[in-house]
Amino acid sequence: MAPGLQDKTLSKKLSYHRPEADEDNYTEQPRRLSKAEARNKASLDLLNENSPLLSPQRLGGDSGSIDSDNSVDELDFLDGEEKEESKSVWYLFVLTLSIGGLQIAWATEISNGSPYLLSLGMSKALLAIVWIAGPLSGTIVQPYIGFRSDNCRNKFGKRKPFMVGGAAATLISFIALAWTREIVHGFLGFLGADPESQFVQVTSICFAIGWVCLLDVAINTVQAGIRAFIVDNAPTHQQEDANAWAGVIVGIGNVLGYLSGYVDLPKIMPFFGNTQFKVLSVITCIALGGTVLISCLCIRERDPRHDPSPPTDQTGVLAFFKQIFRSARRLSPQIRKVCEVQFFNWMGWFPFLFYITTYIGQLHVNPIFKANPDMSPKEIDEAWESATRVGSFALLIFAITSFTSNMLLPFFVVPTYRAPSPSKSLSSFHSSTSVHRNGHQPTTPRDTPLPMSASMTSFFPPPPDEASHSRLARLLSLAQIPWLTLRRAWILAHLLFAMCMALTFFVTTPFAATVLVGVVGLSWALCLWAPFALISAEISKRDAQARKTGGTNDDQAGVVLGLHNVATSAPQMLATLVSSAIFRVAQKPRGEPGDDSVGWVLRFGGVAALVAAYMTSRLREEGASEKAKGKENGDAERMDSETV
């Protein structure tokens, strides 16, 4: 295409500013475009104008139009000379930072919530019922928040209002829960009630249960917003990188959460409270509020007011359930299969995460109970307190292994997409692309012929000069295992988890169990990375495809990720029922040695992991299909040389 005609076309479609002197001297040199050129130009115009996967800042002018015969199929949404814009390392870090504060909130609730509620006088039977609120709210709340955020047209963005609102509710819930005793005693004491009476104790328990339920709803609201926020603002070829960063930050949150169990926080920070849970709650509020605030202020979310308004009959609760059922029926095969994998995957992980501390603690107290068969209840409690610290140490090793694996795995796994060419890089926060001579930012190719993966450049950004970039690319690409795709790595993670659970037949010491738990951390790293990377890439591709054809994607990130959360929450409730049945059959009295009921629960999880491994093998190998599709498109364009 002639340079003059190319600039003229861009000015008409995207309203780029042309100096007046250039307009006066401009002479159009018409030439008929080939079909491939016309299709490529339409792709450029519409993607730069509307796609939320590019820079969120809108360009001036009206949207370009595209003819009906220029529609694309599922994998052909980025054909053309210019592709999706790559984001910088710091952009991906800040984009996923808020999930670290969220993980600290989850860790605080899971690791310290039970002892705190028991200290209020709650029974273990009631406690088990209370904790069902977590997966139950995840099954209902996250899909609903996803649906509402998809249809949100707030000037601040689709996801930010729910992230900020959910974070504020989480902060209030933590503070109210941590100071339950003081609030209830103060209010009822003002009315003349005895703080030590049964009525005050029951009221305190009911008050705490209410705030636990609100806390679960609030945390699930934040999580739904953050996960969709990451998908919306990361390009397709960097979805794996964004979720790898999310896994790293979650690992850091886990390490900090479990490490806090070894520190006497009231002694170090008495100004935050006089109990461990109070201090942890304040720290959690600071961490969650700070990380969400940073992500919201630094990431420019695309203005949803430019999107078509949702129909008024699709914003109510009834419309929500209709949309969920419709979306569930028309999920893409890839996302549907990932959800099927997650159902069995979390059926295996839930017993491990909630009972592994008890399993290691039982190994610790077995020789004590065997040597002292007539221990008093107080001595049994003291033995179990020591055993809990041993189990907590194993979880700390687990968190460190998971964090390290999240840092290293991207260097070994072959990426689905390649990193951008260094010729289009700069040190911008929002973009790693340069400004084109005609005044706009070109986006980066999806399949550049460079050996450096996108995952690698997420941790080691490419040098500015091409020679240094090539040397770094060759050095880092040596670590890649050619056959190890993300799908195959996830299969191996399931098999490793199942093998470790089978080894519980032979583990008899806390040290051996701690080593086993540390190895399982590798599988947990893939569990935090692989499913979200696979689903996010699929959502991102379909969203870009819909925007290119001038329409909207009915199944946006919020609804799809909500359905994915249903696939992870429902099996947790089922695993709870199965675990309860196993405990009823195999559990021994608390002070007797040789109780292997938790071991059988873990082995049940290992069987579920084997099913998950089989289901994962049925997933499509994304890289292979992309490469084959790209070859077909290239052959078609070479054959289509006639002019329009």
VEXLOGU-34448 format. One line per 3 residues: number of its first residue (from 1); their letters; for each residue x, y, z of C-alpha. Coordinates in Angstrom, 2 decimals. Example, Ala and Ser with C-alpha at 12.3 -4.5 7.8 and 13.67 -1.06 7.14 Angstrom:
BEGIN
1) as) 12.30 -4.50 7.80 | 13.67 -1.06 7.14
# end
This chain:
BEGIN
1) map) 0.00 0.00 0.00 | 1.28 3.50 -0.83 | 2.36 5.47 2.26
4) glq) 0.01 8.35 1.42 | -3.01 6.09 1.06 | -2.16 4.25 4.26
7) dkt) -2.01 7.51 6.24 | -5.21 8.75 4.64 | -7.05 5.57 5.55
10) lsk) -5.89 5.80 9.15 | -6.95 9.43 9.43 | -10.42 8.65 8.15
13) kls) -10.98 5.57 10.30 | -9.34 6.59 13.57 | -9.36 10.40 13.35
16) yhr) -5.65 10.74 13.94 | -4.56 14.37 13.86 | -2.79 15.40 10.64
19) pea) -1.03 18.81 10.51 | -2.84 21.27 8.27 | 0.20 21.75 6.05
22) ded) 0.26 18.04 5.32 | -3.42 18.08 4.31 | -2.80 20.89 1.82
25) nyt) 0.12 19.11 0.19 | -1.45 15.70 0.27 | -2.14 14.02 -3.05
28) eqp) -3.98 10.73 -2.95 | -2.51 7.91 -4.98 | -5.36 5.43 -5.23
31) rrl) -4.62 1.77 -5.50 | -6.99 -1.10 -5.01 | -6.34 -3.13 -1.89
34) ska) -5.96 -6.87 -1.87 | -8.38 -8.85 0.30 | -5.61 -9.67 2.75
37) ear) -4.64 -5.98 3.06 | -8.24 -4.90 3.54 | -8.77 -7.53 6.21
40) nka) -5.53 -6.58 7.96 | -6.41 -2.87 7.90 | -9.85 -3.53 9.38
43) sld) -8.23 -5.64 12.08 | -5.83 -2.80 12.94 | -8.53 -0.13 13.03
46) lln) -10.96 -2.01 15.22 | -8.46 -3.53 17.62 | -6.68 -0.25 18.33
49) ens) -10.01 1.49 18.79 | -12.00 -0.88 20.99 | -10.03 -3.75 22.45
52) pll) -9.64 -3.69 26.24 | -6.58 -5.88 25.83 | -4.63 -2.97 24.38
55) spq) -3.88 0.35 26.03 | -6.98 1.31 28.01 | -6.71 4.91 26.79
58) rlg) -9.18 5.48 23.95 | -8.16 7.13 20.72 | -10.22 9.97 19.38
61) gds) -12.83 9.50 16.72 | -15.49 7.03 15.82 | -15.04 3.34 15.60
64) gsi) -14.11 1.85 12.31 | -16.46 -0.48 10.55 | -15.86 -3.87 9.12
67) dsd) -17.71 -5.66 6.38 | -19.53 -8.85 7.09 | -17.29 -10.83 4.79
70) nsv) -14.28 -9.88 6.87 | -15.40 -11.90 9.89 | -12.88 -14.10 11.60
73) del) -12.98 -17.52 13.09 | -12.03 -18.40 16.64 | -8.27 -18.34 16.27
76) dfl) -7.91 -15.74 13.51 | -8.74 -12.66 15.51 | -5.26 -11.13 15.39
79) dge) -4.29 -11.61 11.78 | -2.62 -8.63 10.24 | 0.51 -6.56 10.33
82) eke) 0.02 -5.29 13.87 | -1.07 -7.28 16.89 | -1.86 -6.92 20.57
85) esk) 0.21 -4.47 22.51 | 2.59 -6.00 25.06 | 2.68 -4.76 28.63
88) svw) 5.78 -4.07 30.69 | 7.03 -6.15 33.63 | 6.03 -3.53 36.18
91) ylf) 2.59 -3.25 34.62 | 1.98 -7.00 35.11 | 3.33 -6.82 38.65
94) vlt) 1.07 -3.93 39.66 | -1.87 -5.51 37.80 | -1.65 -8.66 39.93
97) lsi) -0.46 -7.03 43.18 | -3.93 -6.86 44.72 | -4.24 -10.64 44.70
100) ggl) -1.41 -10.74 47.25 | -3.46 -8.74 49.75 | -6.42 -10.99 49.01
103) qia) -4.34 -14.09 49.76 | -3.25 -12.66 53.11 | -6.94 -12.19 53.93
106) wat) -7.70 -15.82 53.02 | -4.68 -17.06 55.01 | -5.71 -15.09 58.08
109) eis) -9.26 -16.44 57.99 | -8.28 -20.06 57.33 | -5.28 -20.37 59.66
112) ngs) -6.46 -18.25 62.61 | -10.23 -18.16 62.24 | -10.90 -21.57 63.80
115) pyl) -8.89 -21.05 67.02 | -10.47 -17.62 67.46 | -14.04 -18.89 67.02
118) lsl) -13.38 -21.79 69.39 | -12.10 -19.30 71.96 | -15.51 -17.63 71.88
121) gms) -17.06 -20.93 73.06 | -18.19 -22.27 69.68 | -18.35 -26.08 69.41
124) kal) -16.43 -27.96 66.72 | -19.66 -29.28 65.21 | -20.98 -25.75 64.79
127) lai) -17.59 -24.62 63.52 | -17.71 -27.20 60.72 | -21.09 -25.85 59.63
130) vwi) -19.85 -22.26 59.74 | -16.94 -23.00 57.43 | -19.31 -24.29 54.74
133) agp) -20.14 -20.60 54.24 | -16.86 -20.20 52.34 | -17.44 -22.57 49.41
136) lsg) -21.19 -21.88 49.49 | -20.66 -18.15 49.04 | -18.06 -18.88 46.39
139) tiv) -20.61 -20.91 44.47 | -23.21 -18.13 44.51 | -21.47 -14.81 45.08
142) qpy) -18.64 -14.96 42.56 | -20.83 -15.79 39.54 | -23.26 -13.04 40.55
145) igf) -20.50 -10.46 41.02 | -19.01 -11.52 37.70 | -22.38 -11.07 36.01
148) rsd) -22.90 -7.64 37.57 | -19.41 -6.43 36.73 | -19.72 -7.58 33.12
151) ncr) -22.79 -5.35 32.81 | -21.32 -2.47 34.81 | -21.00 0.83 32.92
154) nkf) -19.44 2.92 35.70 | -17.01 5.63 34.66 | -14.36 4.12 36.96
157) gkr) -14.44 0.79 35.10 | -16.15 -2.59 35.16 | -14.13 -4.23 37.92
160) kpf) -12.76 -1.44 40.12 | -16.06 -0.59 41.86 | -16.45 -4.21 42.99
163) mvg) -12.79 -4.49 44.00 | -12.96 -1.34 46.12 | -16.42 -2.07 47.53
166) gaa) -15.52 -5.67 48.37 | -12.24 -4.60 49.96 | -14.02 -2.02 52.14
169) atl) -16.55 -4.64 53.27 | -13.72 -7.08 54.00 | -11.92 -4.52 56.16
172) isf) -15.07 -3.78 58.19 | -15.81 -7.50 58.61 | -12.33 -8.31 59.87
175) ial) -12.35 -5.51 62.43 | -15.85 -6.34 63.66 | -15.02 -10.06 63.90
178) awt) -11.74 -9.51 65.75 | -13.39 -7.20 68.30 | -16.57 -9.29 68.67
181) rei) -16.17 -9.86 72.39 | -15.56 -6.17 73.13 | -18.47 -5.00 70.94
184) vhg) -21.02 -7.46 72.36 | -19.87 -7.14 75.95 | -19.81 -3.37 75.73
187) flg) -23.29 -3.05 74.20 | -25.01 -5.65 76.43 | -23.06 -4.48 79.45
190) flg) -24.42 -0.97 78.85 | -27.91 -2.52 78.99 | -27.05 -4.21 82.31
193) adp) -26.27 -7.78 81.15 | -23.62 -9.85 82.94 | -20.59 -10.27 80.58
196) esq) -20.07 -13.79 81.91 | -23.66 -14.95 81.41 | -24.72 -17.64 78.95
199) fvq) -26.83 -15.11 77.05 | -23.84 -12.89 76.35 | -21.74 -15.86 75.21
202) vts) -24.44 -17.08 72.80 | -24.90 -13.54 71.49 | -21.16 -13.26 70.90
205) icf) -21.16 -16.52 68.94 | -24.14 -15.44 66.80 | -22.54 -12.04 66.21
208) aig) -19.29 -13.73 65.10 | -21.13 -16.16 62.78 | -22.86 -13.25 61.08
211) wvc) -19.58 -11.44 60.45 | -17.92 -14.64 59.20 | -20.65 -15.00 56.59
214) lld) -20.32 -11.35 55.59 | -16.55 -11.75 55.46 | -16.82 -14.70 53.07
217) vai) -19.18 -12.75 50.82 | -16.88 -9.72 50.84 | -13.73 -11.73 50.09
220) ntv) -15.44 -13.54 47.24 | -16.54 -10.17 45.85 | -12.94 -8.92 45.85
223) qag) -11.69 -12.15 44.31 | -14.24 -12.06 41.50 | -13.28 -8.48 40.67
226) ira) -9.52 -9.05 40.81 | -9.51 -12.17 38.64 | -11.63 -10.51 35.95
229) fiv) -9.53 -7.34 36.28 | -6.39 -9.32 35.41 | -8.02 -10.97 32.39
232) dna) -9.37 -7.66 31.06 | -6.09 -5.77 31.26 | -3.51 -8.35 30.15
235) pth) -3.00 -9.11 26.42 | -3.76 -12.60 25.17 | -0.11 -13.50 24.66
238) qqe) 0.66 -12.37 28.24 | -2.18 -14.12 30.05 | 0.21 -16.90 31.11
241) dan) 2.66 -14.26 32.37 | 0.00 -12.36 34.33 | -1.21 -15.54 36.02
244) awa) 2.39 -16.59 36.70 | 2.88 -13.26 38.47 | -0.38 -13.85 40.34
247) gvi) 0.93 -17.23 41.48 | 4.17 -15.66 42.68 | 2.36 -12.96 44.63
250) vgi) -0.04 -15.53 46.12 | 3.02 -17.53 47.19 | 4.45 -14.48 48.94
253) gnv) 1.14 -13.97 50.71 | 1.13 -17.59 51.84 | 4.68 -17.37 53.18
256) lgy) 3.90 -14.20 55.11 | 0.65 -15.67 56.42 | 2.17 -18.90 57.73
259) lsg) 5.28 -17.14 59.01 | 3.15 -14.87 61.16 | 2.10 -17.93 63.19
262) yvd) 5.60 -18.12 64.67 | 5.71 -14.50 65.79 | 4.22 -13.11 68.99
265) lpk) 2.48 -10.22 67.23 | 0.82 -8.62 70.32 | 4.26 -8.29 71.87
268) imp) 5.76 -6.67 68.77 | 2.76 -4.50 67.78 | 0.62 -4.01 70.90
271) ffg) -0.89 -0.84 69.39 | -2.79 -3.07 66.90 | -4.44 -5.22 69.59
274) ntq) -3.87 -7.52 72.54 | -4.50 -10.84 70.73 | -2.93 -12.57 67.74
277) fkv) -6.11 -12.45 65.69 | -6.64 -8.73 66.32 | -3.14 -7.82 65.16
280) lsv) -3.43 -10.11 62.14 | -6.77 -8.56 61.23 | -5.31 -5.05 61.26
283) itc) -2.31 -6.17 59.19 | -4.68 -7.87 56.74 | -6.72 -4.68 56.39
286) ial) -3.59 -2.67 55.63 | -2.29 -5.25 53.13 | -5.58 -5.72 51.28
289) ggt) -6.53 -2.05 51.26 | -3.07 -0.96 50.16 | -2.64 -3.46 47.33
292) vli) -6.14 -2.91 45.93 | -5.61 0.85 46.05 | -2.28 0.61 44.20
295) scl) -3.70 -1.63 41.47 | -6.74 0.59 40.97 | -4.75 3.82 40.83
298) cir) -1.98 2.57 38.56 | -3.93 0.45 36.05 | -6.13 2.35 33.61
301) erd) -9.17 0.18 33.08 | -10.97 0.67 29.78 | -13.99 2.97 30.08
304) prh) -17.03 0.64 29.86 | -19.37 3.52 29.00 | -18.23 3.15 25.39
307) dps) -19.60 -0.40 25.32 | -23.19 -1.11 24.32 | -25.56 -0.79 27.27
310) ppt) -26.93 -4.11 28.55 | -30.67 -4.69 28.06 | -32.72 -3.51 31.02
313) dqt) -34.28 -6.96 31.39 | -30.85 -8.54 31.93 | -29.78 -6.83 35.15
316) gvl) -31.96 -8.49 37.80 | -31.50 -11.62 39.88 | -33.70 -13.69 37.57
319) aff) -31.70 -12.50 34.58 | -28.55 -13.52 36.45 | -29.66 -17.13 36.79
322) kqi) -30.77 -17.21 33.17 | -27.42 -15.84 32.06 | -25.50 -18.32 34.20
325) frs) -27.37 -21.30 32.76 | -26.99 -19.98 29.22 | -23.28 -19.35 29.73
328) arr) -22.78 -22.78 31.28 | -24.39 -24.43 28.25 | -22.36 -22.51 25.69
331) lsp) -18.96 -22.55 27.37 | -16.18 -23.19 24.88 | -14.88 -26.78 24.89
334) qir) -11.54 -25.67 26.33 | -13.03 -23.76 29.27 | -15.58 -26.50 29.93
337) kvc) -12.81 -29.09 30.13 | -10.76 -26.89 32.48 | -13.80 -26.62 34.77
340) evq) -14.21 -30.40 34.70 | -10.56 -30.77 35.67 | -10.98 -28.26 38.49
343) ffn) -13.95 -30.16 39.92 | -11.81 -33.24 40.62 | -8.69 -31.19 41.27
346) wmg) -10.29 -29.34 44.18 | -11.93 -32.49 45.45 | -8.37 -33.63 46.07
349) wfp) -6.89 -30.35 47.30 | -9.57 -29.39 49.80 | -8.87 -32.27 52.25
352) flf) -5.14 -31.62 51.97 | -5.33 -27.90 52.69 | -7.67 -28.28 55.67
355) yit) -6.40 -31.50 57.27 | -2.68 -31.80 56.50 | -1.79 -30.00 59.74
358) tyi) -3.89 -32.53 61.68 | -2.24 -35.42 59.81 | 1.28 -34.29 60.69
361) gql) 0.18 -33.48 64.22 | -1.16 -37.03 64.63 | 2.23 -38.42 63.59
364) hvn) 3.82 -36.18 66.21 | 1.55 -37.26 69.08 | 1.42 -40.98 68.22
367) pif) 4.61 -41.91 70.14 | 3.59 -39.60 73.01 | 0.18 -41.21 73.40
370) kan) 1.69 -44.68 73.02 | 4.23 -44.07 75.79 | 1.68 -42.34 78.05
373) pdm) -1.71 -44.06 77.67 | -3.27 -42.41 80.75 | -2.72 -38.72 79.95
376) spk) -5.12 -36.14 81.38 | -7.21 -33.92 79.06 | -4.95 -30.98 79.84
379) eid) -1.83 -32.97 78.92 | -3.50 -34.11 75.70 | -4.26 -30.47 74.84
382) eaw) -0.65 -29.48 75.48 | 0.59 -32.31 73.25 | -1.71 -31.21 70.46
385) esa) -0.59 -27.57 70.80 | 2.96 -28.72 70.15 | 1.76 -30.90 67.27
388) trv) -0.03 -27.92 65.70 | 3.22 -25.95 65.61 | 4.91 -28.88 63.87
391) gsf) 2.15 -28.96 61.28 | 2.36 -25.19 60.81 | 6.07 -25.50 60.10
394) all) 5.30 -28.06 57.38 | 2.84 -25.61 55.81 | 5.53 -22.93 55.88
397) ifa) 7.84 -25.27 53.93 | 4.92 -25.95 51.61 | 4.43 -22.22 51.00
400) its) 8.14 -21.63 50.36 | 8.29 -24.51 47.87 | 5.20 -23.23 46.09
403) fts) 6.60 -19.70 45.90 | 9.94 -20.91 44.55 | 8.21 -23.10 41.99
406) nml) 6.05 -20.22 40.82 | 9.22 -18.22 40.22 | 11.08 -20.95 38.34
409) lpf) 8.43 -22.88 36.41 | 7.88 -20.20 33.71 | 11.50 -20.70 32.63
412) fvv) 11.01 -24.44 32.05 | 7.52 -24.52 30.54 | 7.24 -23.86 26.82
415) pty) 4.95 -20.82 26.42 | 1.83 -20.75 24.32 | 2.77 -17.34 22.91
418) rap) 6.10 -15.72 22.10 | 7.43 -12.46 23.44 | 7.44 -9.29 21.31
421) sps) 10.30 -8.25 19.12 | 12.85 -5.97 20.80 | 12.49 -3.53 17.93
424) ksl) 9.10 -2.59 19.36 | 10.07 -2.20 22.99 | 10.47 0.73 25.29
427) ssf) 10.55 1.29 29.02 | 7.00 2.54 29.35 | 4.94 1.40 32.33
430) hss) 1.75 0.69 30.40 | 3.34 -0.56 27.21 | 6.46 -2.17 25.86
433) tsv) 5.79 -0.95 22.35 | 7.25 2.05 20.56 | 5.50 4.88 18.78
436) hrn) 5.17 4.35 15.07 | 6.23 7.02 12.63 | 2.62 7.68 11.60
439) ghq) 1.72 8.63 15.18 | 0.15 5.56 16.76 | 1.45 2.63 18.72
442) ptt) 1.79 -0.62 16.81 | 0.94 -3.76 18.70 | 3.18 -6.76 18.99
445) prd) 3.01 -9.92 16.92 | 1.63 -13.03 18.54 | 4.15 -15.35 16.89
448) tpl) 7.49 -13.61 16.59 | 10.39 -15.81 15.49 | 12.31 -15.33 18.72
451) pms) 13.36 -18.05 21.15 | 12.51 -15.94 24.19 | 9.15 -16.75 25.71
454) asm) 6.67 -14.31 27.09 | 7.01 -15.94 30.50 | 10.73 -15.31 30.50
457) tsf) 10.37 -11.66 29.59 | 7.93 -11.22 32.45 | 10.80 -11.70 34.88
460) fpp) 13.69 -10.59 32.63 | 12.55 -7.78 30.32 | 14.42 -7.72 27.00
463) ppd) 17.37 -5.33 26.67 | 16.84 -2.31 24.40 | 19.30 -3.40 21.72
466) eas) 18.58 -6.40 19.52 | 22.00 -8.04 19.96 | 21.74 -8.15 23.76
469) hsr) 18.15 -9.33 23.47 | 19.19 -12.21 21.23 | 21.95 -13.29 23.61
472) lar) 19.60 -13.17 26.60 | 16.97 -15.04 24.61 | 19.37 -17.85 23.72
475) lls) 20.59 -18.08 27.32 | 17.11 -18.24 28.86 | 15.72 -20.55 26.19
478) laq) 18.28 -23.20 27.22 | 16.22 -23.76 30.38 | 13.07 -24.63 28.44
481) ipw) 12.11 -28.28 28.20 | 10.88 -28.63 24.58 | 8.02 -31.05 25.31
484) ltl) 6.88 -29.44 28.60 | 3.82 -27.38 27.71 | 1.56 -25.89 30.36
487) rra) -1.00 -28.66 29.85 | 1.58 -31.41 30.28 | 3.07 -29.69 33.32
490) wil) -0.40 -29.63 34.90 | -0.84 -33.35 34.19 | 2.48 -34.08 35.91
493) ahl) 1.40 -31.94 38.87 | -1.74 -34.06 39.33 | 0.28 -37.27 39.14
496) lfa) 2.85 -35.94 41.61 | 0.10 -35.02 44.07 | -1.53 -38.44 43.73
499) mcm) 1.83 -40.19 44.27 | 2.53 -38.14 47.41 | -0.89 -38.95 48.82
502) alt) -0.27 -42.67 48.14 | 3.03 -42.42 50.03 | 1.09 -41.61 53.21
505) ffv) 0.76 -45.41 53.58 | 4.48 -45.51 54.34 | 5.09 -42.22 56.20
508) ttp) 5.44 -42.67 59.95 | 7.39 -39.61 61.16 | 6.64 -35.86 61.11
511) faa) 9.95 -35.22 59.31 | 9.05 -37.52 56.42 | 5.58 -35.99 56.24
514) tvl) 7.10 -32.49 56.16 | 9.32 -33.48 53.22 | 6.26 -34.90 51.47
517) vgv) 4.31 -31.69 52.04 | 7.23 -29.68 50.67 | 7.20 -31.72 47.45
520) vgl) 3.45 -31.19 47.11 | 4.18 -27.46 46.98 | 5.33 -27.97 43.39
523) swa) 1.90 -29.29 42.43 | 0.21 -26.43 44.24 | 2.22 -23.93 42.18
526) lcl) 0.78 -25.41 38.96 | -2.70 -25.41 40.51 | -2.41 -21.65 41.07
529) wap) -1.07 -21.00 37.57 | -2.29 -23.42 34.90 | -6.12 -23.26 35.10
532) fal) -6.28 -19.48 35.28 | -3.76 -19.09 32.46 | -5.69 -21.47 30.18
535) isa) -9.07 -19.90 30.91 | -7.80 -16.32 30.74 | -6.21 -16.83 27.33
538) eis) -9.44 -18.34 25.99 | -11.57 -15.48 27.35 | -9.13 -12.90 26.02
541) krd) -9.14 -14.37 22.51 | -12.93 -14.52 22.33 | -13.31 -11.00 23.69
544) aqa) -10.91 -9.60 21.08 | -12.66 -11.59 18.36 | -16.06 -10.17 19.36
547) rkt) -14.75 -6.62 19.38 | -13.15 -7.03 15.98 | -16.45 -8.08 14.42
550) ggt) -18.15 -5.08 16.02 | -20.14 -7.03 18.62 | -19.81 -7.87 22.29
553) ndd) -18.90 -11.08 24.03 | -21.87 -12.20 26.10 | -19.69 -14.58 28.09
556) qag) -17.18 -12.08 29.45 | -14.51 -12.61 32.08 | -16.80 -12.05 35.08
559) vvl) -19.38 -14.70 34.20 | -16.87 -17.28 32.96 | -14.59 -16.92 35.98
562) glh) -17.66 -17.11 38.20 | -18.62 -20.42 36.60 | -15.04 -21.57 37.08
565) nva) -15.31 -20.72 40.76 | -18.47 -22.83 40.98 | -16.41 -25.71 39.59
568) tsa) -13.89 -25.21 42.42 | -16.35 -24.50 45.27 | -18.92 -27.26 44.70
571) pqm) -16.40 -30.11 45.08 | -15.22 -28.59 48.37 | -18.66 -29.14 49.85
574) lat) -18.73 -32.66 48.42 | -15.24 -33.36 49.79 | -16.41 -32.16 53.20
577) lvs) -19.24 -34.70 53.20 | -16.93 -37.53 52.08 | -14.36 -36.57 54.71
580) sai) -17.02 -36.52 57.42 | -18.12 -40.03 56.43 | -14.51 -41.28 56.56
583) frv) -13.99 -39.68 59.97 | -17.16 -41.28 61.27 | -15.91 -44.72 60.27
586) aqk) -12.17 -44.52 60.95 | -11.64 -41.88 63.65 | -10.36 -42.94 67.08
589) prg) -10.74 -41.09 70.40 | -8.56 -37.99 70.69 | -5.99 -39.37 73.12
592) epg) -5.40 -42.74 71.40 | -2.40 -43.38 69.13 | -2.59 -44.72 65.58
595) dds) -5.51 -42.64 64.31 | -5.13 -42.84 60.51 | -8.51 -41.36 59.57
598) vgw) -6.93 -38.20 58.12 | -4.56 -40.37 56.08 | -7.53 -42.04 54.39
601) vlr) -9.04 -38.63 53.64 | -5.77 -37.58 51.97 | -5.70 -40.80 49.93
604) fgg) -9.22 -40.10 48.76 | -7.85 -36.78 47.50 | -5.10 -38.62 45.66
607) vaa) -7.67 -40.73 43.80 | -9.49 -37.54 42.78 | -6.17 -36.15 41.48
610) lva) -5.78 -39.19 39.21 | -9.18 -38.43 37.68 | -8.10 -34.79 37.28
613) aym) -4.93 -35.91 35.47 | -7.01 -37.91 32.99 | -9.36 -34.97 32.44
616) tsr) -6.38 -32.66 31.86 | -5.07 -34.97 29.14 | -8.26 -34.23 27.20
619) lre) -7.49 -30.50 27.00 | -6.50 -29.04 23.65 | -2.80 -28.31 23.20
622) ega) -3.15 -24.61 22.50 | 0.24 -24.01 20.94 | -0.11 -26.80 18.39
625) sek) -3.54 -25.68 17.24 | -2.40 -22.07 16.97 | 0.58 -23.03 14.86
628) akg) -1.50 -25.18 12.52 | -4.11 -22.47 12.18 | -1.44 -19.86 11.45
631) ken) -0.01 -22.04 8.69 | -3.46 -22.44 7.09 | -4.07 -18.69 7.22
634) gda) -0.67 -17.97 5.68 | -1.31 -20.37 2.81 | -4.74 -18.87 2.21
637) erm) -3.39 -15.32 2.06 | -0.64 -16.25 -0.37 | -3.24 -17.81 -2.69
640) dse) -5.58 -14.83 -2.39 | -3.58 -12.32 -4.44 | -6.36 -10.84 -6.54
643) tv) -7.39 -7.26 -5.73 | -10.66 -6.14 -4.21
# end
